[in-house]
Amino acid sequence: MNTRAVLGIDAAWTTKNPSGVALLVEEDKKWKLISCAISYKDFTHPLEVDEKPTGEEPDFKKIIEVAGKKAARDISIVALDMPLSKESIEGRRKADQQVSIHYGARGAGTHTPNKEYAGFFKKVCDDLDKQNYPLITGTPQERGAIEVYPHPALIELTKSEKRLPYKVDKIGRYWKDDTREERRKNLFAQWQIILDILKLQIPNLDEQISLPKSEIGSLSKIKKWKLKAFEDQLDAVICAWVGVCFLDNQARAYGDETAAIWIPELND
């Protein structure tokens, strides 16, 4: 089957921050990354080189339309790293609790969704539903939207005992005694590990995404926003890959009929 396509979104919880976007399509029984963007705008109208991404209100009609044109087929699944529910989110959900029970000891429990963003979460869910991508919480379907969570997904992908240390904002916690340059070298090493393993699932991965480069050789001189932009892209690819697992019946829903977080359950 070569008609499937998955849109992965590392969705910011507000319009203040950019959201990474990745598009996977199936060709000859292999998945190919055909677009990887650092923001919604970058996905629909590519930014200039070195242009800093900004946050914005997601226009899912436009985003999905552009994705369909790029993929030359309808999008099967939209996979988002964002709390979603068929009802208004008023606090901790069963989905959050179940994921934390299974992955909390491995450092990949969930945060309780902030009520402050409940209206935004609901709008995203409603907007996707209007584009015929209803939230899928139970029986797998061939078209719809799913909530995903990169940290436990990476644990399953890499068969790691603990959550991987790959977040830009946390490198000071990961490597407290190291210098700025050493911390970034460690971070890049983690990113490369993830890319190498993802490439086993997406063979053309490095055609669309690559580690940030320093023109003067020092990683400490790379602007932080560029590091965060790469992290957003990487998370978007992971989200899209979880969408592939979902389509291949290799993902498990944690939650109930109102909200579910889908996490890969890979066959050995």
MOGIHU-V688684 format. One record per residue. OMEGA is omega in radians with two decimals (* if undefined). Layout:
OMEGA + OMEGA
//
This chain:
-3.13 + -3.10 + -3.02 + 3.07 + -3.12 + 3.07 + 3.12 + -3.11 + 2.98 + -2.89 + 3.00 + -3.08 + 3.07 + 3.10 + -3.12 + -3.05 + 3.12 + -3.13 + 3.07 + -3.11 + 3.12 + -3.11 + 3.09 + 3.03 + -3.14 + 3.11 + 3.13 + 3.09 + 3.05 + -3.14 + -3.06 + 3.07 + -3.08 + 3.08 + 3.12 + -2.98 + -3.09 + 3.08 + 3.07 + -3.14 + 3.14 + 3.13 + -3.08 + 3.10 + -3.01 + 3.12 + 3.03 + 3.09 + 3.14 + 3.06 + -3.09 + -3.13 + 3.10 + 3.09 + 3.12 + 3.05 + -3.13 + 3.05 + -3.01 + 3.05 + -3.14 + -3.10 + -3.11 + 3.09 + 3.11 + 3.12 + 3.13 + 3.12 + 3.12 + -3.10 + -3.07 + 3.12 + 3.09 + 3.07 + -3.12 + -3.02 + 2.95 + -3.08 + -3.04 + 2.98 + -3.12 + 3.07 + -3.13 + -3.13 + 3.06 + 3.08 + 3.10 + -3.12 + -3.07 + -3.12 + -3.10 + -3.11 + 3.06 + 3.11 + 3.13 + -3.12 + -3.10 + 3.11 + -3.14 + 3.08 + -3.08 + -3.01 + -3.11 + -3.13 + 3.13 + 3.06 + -3.06 + 3.01 + -3.11 + 2.98 + 3.03 + 3.13 + -3.11 + -3.13 + -3.12 + -3.09 + -3.05 + -3.14 + 3.13 + 3.11 + -3.11 + 3.13 + 3.10 + -3.14 + -3.14 + -3.13 + 3.09 + 3.12 + 3.11 + 3.10 + 3.14 + 3.01 + -3.13 + 3.13 + 3.14 + -3.11 + -3.09 + -3.10 + 3.13 + 3.10 + -3.09 + 3.13 + 3.11 + 3.11 + 3.10 + 3.02 + -3.13 + -3.08 + -3.01 + -3.05 + 3.09 + 3.08 + 3.12 + 3.07 + 3.14 + -3.12 + -3.06 + -3.10 + -3.12 + 3.07 + -3.07 + 3.02 + -3.09 + 3.14 + -3.06 + -3.11 + -3.07 + -3.04 + -3.06 + -3.06 + 3.07 + 3.09 + -3.10 + -3.02 + -2.99 + -3.02 + -3.10 + 3.06 + 3.11 + -3.13 + -3.13 + 3.11 + -3.13 + 3.06 + 3.10 + 3.12 + 3.14 + 3.10 + 3.09 + 3.12 + -3.12 + 3.08 + -3.14 + 3.13 + -3.11 + -3.13 + 3.09 + -3.12 + 3.06 + 3.11 + -3.07 + -2.98 + -3.09 + -3.00 + -3.04 + 3.04 + -3.05 + -3.10 + 3.13 + -3.11 + 3.07 + -3.10 + 3.07 + -3.11 + -3.11 + 3.03 + -3.13 + 3.14 + -3.11 + -3.12 + 3.12 + -3.13 + -3.06 + -3.11 + 3.10 + 3.08 + 3.14 + 3.12 + 3.08 + 3.12 + 3.12 + 3.08 + -3.13 + 3.12 + 3.10 + 3.09 + 3.11 + 3.10 + -3.14 + 3.13 + 3.08 + 3.05 + 3.07 + 3.10 + 3.11 + -3.13 + -3.12 + 3.13 + 3.09 + 3.10 + -3.11 + 3.11 + 3.03 + -3.13 + -3.13 + -3.05 + -3.12 + -3.11 + -3.13 + 3.04 + -3.10 + -3.11 + -3.12 + 3.04 + -2.95 + 3.06 + 3.11 + *
//
